[in-house]
Structures are given as structure tokens and as C-alpha cells.
């Protein structure tokens, strides 16, 4: 993993640790390549774009890597189209870093995002509107309708 991706892992882990309850965070690259996080009171969930939404499907090797990293594969018969992963609070910092690393590896190797500079972020909470995502160092797009 390059220095840029390792830096992304560290700031993403810090960002996830600070997400308030009922927050949604989307980090995306062009071509519908994205990860979406939803913070609940006791659970942090993530979805990584599945092949149904991708112009370039993931390779079998990329899918195997995601499984090894703890992601659950899409299940089309249940209308689950994305890769999923959830963690339950409280979460120690090393667990959040490992989770963030699995996201970075998914973005880079499964979805083909070359560098974190391709990513854009937006986020909001049900209660207070837009999230402050400056910690990510990505170009933050203001949310519109949620």
C-alpha cells in the first residue's frame, strides 16, 4: 500500500471514530465506485459497490480478497447488491484502522481507484445536516437531498 493510501487509512479510521449516531458518509470515485458508511447507536456498517453498479466488474481475485478481508458478498436473490461489513461498538483504534484498511484495499484493488486523490466525500446526519469531513482531506461535496 502506498503512502497516500496508508495516510487515507489513518484519517478514515479517525473520521469513523468521530461519526455521530445516524450519520451517513459516502466516499466515491467516478464510475459509481463508492463505499457508504452508516453509523448507528451500536453499529458501524459499510457497503462497497457491487458488480451490479460497476461498468467494469470485479475480478474473481478481487472478490476473494474482499471475502478474506471480512466483507460479505452481494446476494442478488435477497436484493443485496453491494459488499457489506459491520462492526459493533465499542471499537478499539486498531480495529477501526483494520476496517479502514479493508475499505482502502477494496477501493484500490477491487474497484480500481488508483489514488485517494480520485475520491470525493459527502456526509450528513439526520439531526444536524452536513458533516464536517475536513479530516479526510478529500474534496467534500455538499450534500443535497438525503
HUCOR-V523606 format. One line per field, one symbol per residue. ss: DSSP state (@ for helix, = for strand, . for the rest). phi: phi as a letter, one per 20 degrees, with the letter a starting at -180 (. if undefined). psi: psi as a letter, one per 40 degrees, with the letter a starting at -180 (. if undefined). Layout:
# HUCOR-V523606
ss=???
phi=???
psi=???
This chain:
# HUCOR-V523606
ss=..@@@@@@@@@@@@@@@@....=======...=======...======..@@@......@@@@@@@@@...=..=@@@.=..======....@@@@@@@@@@@@@@@@@@.....@@@.======...==...@@@..==......
phi=.fgffffggfffgffffeffgmecccdccgnmebccdcedgdbddccdgeggddfdgfffffffgfgfeneefgcffdldedfcbccdffcfgfffffffffffffffeedmffbgffeccbabcfecnfeedggfmdfeeffded
psi=hidddddddddddddddehiifihhhhiiiffhihhihhideihiihhhiddehdhiiidddddddddeeihiigdeefheiiihiihiihiddddddddddddddddddefhdideeiiiiiiiddeaiihedddeihhhiibh.
